[in-house]
Structures are given as C-alpha cells and as structure tokens.
Amino acid sequence: MADDTDDAEKTEEPSQKKLDDALKRGDVAKSQEVNTWFVLLASTVVVGLFGGDMAHKISQAMEVYLAQPHLIPVDGGHLQAITLKIGIAMLAAMGLPLLVLAVAAIAGNMVQHRMLLTLDPIKPKLSKISPLAGAKRLFSTTSLVNFAKGLIKLAVVGTLMVVILWPQRDELAALISMDPAMMLPSVVWLTLKVMAGVLAVMGLVALLDFAYQRFTWNKKQRMTLKELRDEYKQMEGDPAVRAKLRQIRNERGRKRMMSNVPKASVVITNPTHFAVALQYEQGMAAPICLAKGADRIALKIREIARENDIPIIENPPLARALHASVDIDQEIPAEHYKAVAKVISYIMQLRAKKQARAGAR
C-alpha cells in the first residue's frame, strides 16, 4: 500500500538532474530480451556462415582421437599436449564466431542506451543480502512479470519448434543412419529454419518488452512535488545564502564602481536623490557612465567627486533620466546626447577658463 501511495504521489515528470543521476548509477531502461535477440541474430548468422566450416574443423581435430582412442597415451605429458592441441583447434574454429557473438551482445546494450562505465551496480549493499528485501523482490510485480514472460516465451518457442520440425520428422529419423559428412548440411539447414522462426518471434517479444521496460523506468523516475522543491533548493542553494551572496556581489560591484568615480569628467545630480558620473574624452563616440546611484550611494559619489575636484552639475531631470536608462560601463542613450553635450561643453568652458587663469598667474 505504501508503494502504491508513493507512485500515486509521483505526478511530476523527472528533472534532467534526476535523469543524469540515474544514468551515473547505471539505472537505465533496459530490456534483456533485446540483448537476447541480438545474440540470437548473431548465432543465426554464425550458423549460416560458419556452421559448416566450424563443424568440419572441429571434426578434423577430434577425428583421430575418436577413431582410435585406445592408441592414445594416457601419461601426464601426453594428455597435456593433447588437451593443448584440441584447445588450439577449438579456438581456431570458434574464435571468429565468438567474436561476432560478443559484438552482438554489446550492440544489444548500445541500441538501448549509450555506453556506461559505472561500478554502482556491483557495490555491496545490505539490501542485497537482506532476507526481507529479497522476499520483496521475489514477489514483486517485476518478478511476476518476468515469470509470466518466461512461461509465454517457453510456450511460444516450443510451439514454433514443433510446427517447424514435425513436418520434418521422417528426415530427422533418417539422420541417425546417415554418414556424418552427409548429415551435416541437413542439420545446419534444419537448425537455420528453427532459429529463423525463433528469431522472428523473439523480435516481437523484444519490442514489447523494451516498450514495457521503458514505461516502467519512466514511471519509476517520476517525482513528487516535494522532491522537485527539495532538488530546486539543493541546486539553487538556501534562500538566505543566495541573498548573502547577492549582497556580497552588490557590495563588490559598488566598490568597483566607486573606484571609477575619480576618472569621471562630470557628475550630474539631483541634489538629494540621484548622481550619475560620466566620462568623456576626445575620440569617444559618446560619454560613458562610470557610476550611478541613489540616496546614500549618490551621496558617496558626490563626496568622491569633491575629493577629486570633479565638476558636479545639478540637473534633476537629466540625472533621473540617465539613472533610469543607462547601465554602468555603457554609453549613454542617443536621446540624451544633446542634453549631455551641453553639460560637457559647459565643463570644457570652465576648464578652459581655469587653465587661462592659471596661465595668467
């Protein structure tokens, strides 16, 4: 009942983080029937392409020992040499077919999910040796489905073999009296017929099982609203921590901004609320905002300007407009060019008069 309740509460699609975590653990949608089908396909190809040659090589390697077994020396040295010789012959005959089967087994996994390298499934866990957990797995829905699936496969494949081989019963009976060399093509042909039929049936089973495994895996990955909220908090961090980090970033930004005020050409203010520090040099396309702020920050900008003998011009409408429309280290908008140009021109005139008075002295 608890499991049913949990499943009912999992109403949300899994987040990308949960899917990534499942992939890292090796938890993927995987059908063993797809693997079986690929191995069966490879076996059919092996029998069709290499069956005769493989049987011929193995029979040649074993012929001398089966024809005259009483002449084989049985001392340790000879038995070791015979075993090695037979092993090499078997490996030479079956090496390529075994390689094909291995590639098919890998392909059966790769068509279902990308290549994974994880040790998580083989890590020791208490739940794997717990009798209670084992009993739950034994009588779980997955185990019952697998049991039913096994019975259905056994019945279908058995029926298929009877349907294919029953019409060939007379030929099968005649194989007993055939010469082994003549019997081999018939055996290979009958084997291929059976394997082709089984391959077709198992292909349908594999498709249905993959769809079922995909459905159950997606259902298992679904999340409750609480899990989604907890994951968001984990990824984004505690709100208090985020606020503190934002405060630190803002403080650092203000310090950096204040360090630029001494480079300003003019500070335009609304006497009690806003201050915008602008820089303009010959060759610039437009004045650049070095610093801006309201209230306490505006007061600090004005203090730094006075300390560095930077002109402070009171123009409330322009100060408010610039504060609202321009960002730090950005050129002022085109609609303020004319108003700012008048201020810059006035500053240059003041600077020129100041330099003329200094020169007269």
C-alpha positions in Angstrom: 0.0 0.0 0.0 2.8 2.4 0.8 4.4 1.8 -2.6 1.0 2.5 -4.3 0.7 5.7 -2.3 4.2 6.7 -3.3 3.5 6.0 -7.0 0.3 8.0 -6.8 2.2 11.0 -5.4 4.7 10.9 -8.2 2.8 13.2 -10.5 5.7 15.2 -12.0 8.0 14.4 -14.9 11.6 13.7 -13.8 14.0 16.6 -13.9 17.1 16.5 -16.0 19.3 16.2 -12.9 17.4 13.1 -11.7 17.8 11.5 -15.2 21.5 12.3 -15.2 21.9 10.9 -11.7 20.1 7.7 -12.7 22.5 7.4 -15.7 25.5 7.8 -13.5 24.3 5.0 -11.3 23.7 2.7 -14.3 20.0 2.9 -13.8 18.7 2.9 -17.4 15.7 1.5 -19.3 17.0 -1.9 -20.5 15.3 -5.0 -21.8 17.2 -8.3 -21.5 15.1 -9.6 -24.4 16.7 -7.1 -26.8 20.1 -8.4 -25.8 18.9 -12.0 -26.3 17.5 -11.1 -29.7 20.8 -9.6 -30.9 22.8 -12.6 -29.6 20.2 -14.9 -31.3 20.6 -13.0 -34.5 24.4 -13.3 -34.3 24.0 -17.0 -33.6 21.9 -17.5 -36.7 24.4 -15.6 -38.8 27.2 -17.7 -37.3 25.5 -21.0 -38.0 24.6 -19.9 -41.5 28.1 -18.5 -42.5 30.5 -20.5 -40.3 28.5 -23.6 -39.2 29.8 -26.0 -41.8 33.4 -24.8 -41.7 33.4 -24.8 -37.9 32.0 -28.3 -37.7 34.5 -29.5 -40.3 37.5 -28.1 -38.4 36.3 -29.5 -35.1 35.6 -32.9 -36.6 39.1 -32.9 -38.2 40.7 -32.0 -34.8 38.7 -34.8 -33.0 38.7 -37.5 -35.6 42.0 -39.1 -34.7 41.1 -39.3 -31.0 37.6 -40.6 -31.6 38.6 -43.2 -34.3 41.4 -44.8 -32.3 41.0 -43.8 -28.6 42.8 -47.0 -27.4 46.0 -45.8 -29.0 46.2 -42.5 -27.1 48.9 -42.4 -24.5 47.4 -41.6 -21.1 50.5 -40.4 -19.2 50.5 -36.8 -17.9 52.8 -35.3 -20.6 50.8 -36.7 -23.5 47.4 -35.8 -22.0 48.6 -32.2 -21.5 49.8 -32.0 -25.1 46.6 -33.5 -26.4 44.5 -31.0 -24.4 46.5 -28.1 -25.6 46.2 -29.2 -29.3 42.5 -29.7 -29.0 42.1 -26.3 -27.3 44.0 -24.5 -30.0 41.9 -26.3 -32.7 38.7 -25.3 -30.9 39.8 -21.7 -30.6 40.8 -21.5 -34.3 37.4 -22.9 -35.3 35.3 -20.9 -32.9 37.3 -17.7 -32.4 35.6 -15.6 -35.1 32.0 -16.8 -34.3 32.6 -16.0 -30.6 33.8 -12.5 -31.6 30.6 -12.0 -33.6 28.5 -13.0 -30.5 30.4 -10.6 -28.3 29.9 -7.7 -30.7 26.2 -8.6 -30.8 25.9 -8.6 -27.0 27.5 -5.1 -26.9 25.2 -3.9 -29.7 22.2 -5.1 -27.8 23.0 -2.8 -25.0 24.1 0.2 -27.1 20.9 0.3 -29.1 19.0 0.8 -25.8 21.3 3.4 -24.1 24.7 5.0 -24.6 27.9 3.4 -23.3 28.1 3.4 -19.5 31.0 2.8 -17.1 29.9 2.6 -13.5 30.6 0.4 -10.6 27.5 1.3 -8.7 25.5 -1.8 -9.6 28.2 -4.1 -8.1 28.8 -2.1 -4.9 28.0 -4.1 -1.8 24.6 -3.2 -0.3 22.9 -4.6 2.7 19.6 -4.7 0.8 21.1 -7.4 -1.5 21.6 -9.8 1.4 18.6 -8.8 3.4 16.1 -11.8 3.5 13.2 -9.3 3.8 14.4 -7.3 0.8 15.0 -10.5 -1.1 11.5 -11.7 -0.4 10.0 -8.4 -1.6 12.0 -8.7 -4.8 10.9 -12.3 -5.2 7.2 -11.5 -5.0 7.4 -8.0 -6.6 5.5 -7.0 -9.7 8.7 -7.1 -11.8 9.4 -10.7 -10.7 5.8 -11.8 -11.5 6.0 -10.2 -14.9 9.4 -11.8 -15.7 8.0 -15.2 -14.6 4.9 -14.8 -16.8 7.1 -13.6 -19.7 9.3 -16.7 -19.3 6.3 -19.1 -19.4 4.9 -17.3 -22.5 8.3 -17.5 -24.3 8.7 -21.2 -23.5 5.2 -22.0 -24.8 5.5 -19.9 -28.0 9.0 -21.1 -28.9 8.2 -24.7 -28.0 5.1 -24.5 -30.2 7.1 -22.9 -33.0 9.7 -25.7 -32.9 7.0 -28.3 -33.1 5.4 -26.6 -36.1 8.7 -26.4 -37.9 10.2 -29.8 -37.0 7.0 -32.0 -37.1 6.8 -32.0 -40.9 10.5 -33.0 -41.0 10.1 -35.9 -38.6 10.9 -38.5 -41.2 14.0 -36.7 -42.3 15.1 -36.4 -38.6 14.7 -40.1 -38.1 16.8 -40.8 -41.2 19.6 -38.7 -39.9 20.5 -41.4 -37.4 21.7 -43.8 -40.2 23.4 -41.1 -42.3 27.1 -40.7 -42.7 28.2 -37.7 -40.6 29.6 -35.8 -43.6 26.2 -36.1 -45.3 24.2 -35.4 -42.2 25.9 -32.0 -41.5 24.2 -30.0 -44.3 20.8 -31.3 -43.3 21.4 -30.5 -39.6 22.6 -27.0 -40.5 19.5 -26.3 -42.7 17.0 -27.5 -40.0 18.8 -25.5 -37.4 18.6 -22.4 -39.5 14.9 -22.9 -40.1 14.2 -23.2 -36.4 16.5 -20.3 -35.5 14.8 -18.1 -38.1 11.4 -18.8 -36.7 12.5 -18.2 -33.1 14.3 -15.0 -34.2 11.0 -13.7 -35.7 9.0 -14.5 -32.5 11.7 -13.2 -30.2 11.9 -10.0 -32.2 8.3 -9.2 -31.4 8.9 -10.2 -27.7 11.9 -7.9 -27.6 10.0 -4.9 -28.9 7.1 -5.4 -26.5 9.4 -6.0 -23.6 11.5 -2.9 -24.4 8.3 -0.7 -24.5 7.3 -2.2 -21.2 10.7 -1.6 -19.6 10.8 1.9 -20.9 7.3 2.6 -19.5 8.2 1.2 -16.0 11.5 3.0 -15.9 9.9 6.3 -16.8 7.2 5.7 -14.1 9.9 4.9 -11.5 11.8 8.2 -12.4 8.8 10.4 -11.9 8.9 12.8 -8.9 6.7 14.2 -6.2 6.2 17.9 -5.8 8.2 17.8 -2.6 11.1 16.1 -4.4 11.1 18.8 -7.1 11.1 21.5 -4.5 13.9 19.9 -2.5 16.0 19.4 -5.6 15.5 23.0 -6.6 16.6 24.2 -3.2 19.6 21.9 -3.4 20.6 23.2 -6.8 19.9 26.8 -6.1 21.0 26.8 -2.5 19.3 28.2 0.6 17.4 31.5 0.0 19.3 33.1 2.9 22.7 32.0 1.4 21.6 33.3 -2.0 20.6 36.6 -0.5 24.0 36.9 1.2 25.9 36.0 -2.0 23.8 38.7 -3.8 24.7 41.2 -1.2 28.4 40.4 -1.4 28.3 40.7 -5.2 26.5 44.0 -5.0 29.0 45.3 -2.4 31.9 44.3 -4.6 30.2 45.9 -7.6 29.7 49.2 -5.6 33.4 49.2 -4.6 34.5 48.7 -8.1 32.1 51.4 -9.3 33.3 53.9 -6.7 36.9 53.3 -7.7 36.0 54.5 -11.2 34.5 57.8 -10.0 37.9 59.7 -9.9 38.1 59.0 -13.7 34.8 60.9 -14.4 34.6 64.1 -16.4 31.4 65.3 -14.6 28.9 64.1 -12.1 25.3 65.0 -12.9 23.0 65.1 -9.8 19.5 65.6 -8.5 20.8 67.3 -5.3 19.2 64.9 -2.8 18.5 61.6 -4.6 20.5 60.7 -7.8 24.0 61.0 -9.0 25.5 59.8 -12.4 29.2 60.0 -13.1 30.1 60.4 -16.8 33.4 60.2 -18.6 34.1 61.8 -21.9 37.4 62.1 -23.7 38.3 63.3 -27.2 37.8 60.4 -29.7 34.9 58.7 -27.7 31.7 58.1 -29.7 29.6 59.1 -26.7 30.1 59.7 -22.9 30.3 56.5 -20.7 28.6 56.0 -17.4 31.2 55.1 -14.8 29.0 55.1 -11.7 25.4 55.8 -10.7 23.3 55.6 -7.6 20.5 56.9 -5.4 20.4 58.3 -1.9 23.3 57.0 0.1 25.3 55.8 -2.9 24.6 59.2 -4.7 26.0 61.0 -1.6 29.1 58.8 -1.7 29.6 59.6 -5.4 29.4 63.3 -4.8 31.9 63.1 -1.9 34.4 61.3 -4.1 33.8 63.8 -6.8 34.6 66.7 -4.5 37.7 65.0 -3.1 39.0 64.6 -6.7 37.9 68.1 -7.9 35.4 66.7 -10.4 32.7 69.1 -11.5 29.2 68.4 -10.0 26.3 69.7 -12.1 22.8 69.8 -10.7 20.3 68.9 -13.4 17.4 66.9 -11.8 15.5 65.8 -15.0 18.7 64.7 -16.7 20.0 63.0 -13.6 16.8 61.0 -13.2 16.7 60.1 -16.9 20.3 58.9 -17.0 19.9 56.9 -13.8 16.9 55.1 -15.2 18.2 54.5 -18.8 22.0 53.8 -18.7 24.0 50.9 -17.2 27.4 51.0 -15.7 30.2 51.0 -18.3 27.7 51.7 -21.1 27.4 54.6 -23.4 24.5 57.0 -22.7 21.4 56.5 -25.0 21.2 58.7 -28.1 18.2 60.6 -26.8 20.4 62.2 -24.1 23.2 63.2 -26.4 22.1 66.8 -26.8 21.5 67.4 -23.1 24.7 65.8 -22.0 26.6 67.6 -24.8 25.5 70.9 -23.3 26.8 69.8 -19.9 30.1 68.6 -21.3 30.5 71.9 -23.3 29.9 73.9 -20.1 32.5 71.8 -18.3 35.1 72.3 -21.0 34.5 76.1 -20.9 35.0 76.1 -17.2 38.2 74.0 -17.6 39.5 76.4 -20.3 38.8 79.4 -18.1 40.5 77.8 -15.2 43.6 77.0 -17.3 43.6 80.5 -18.6 43.6 82.0 -15.1 46.3 79.6 -14.0 48.4 80.7 -17.0 47.9 84.4 -16.3 49.2 83.9 -12.8 
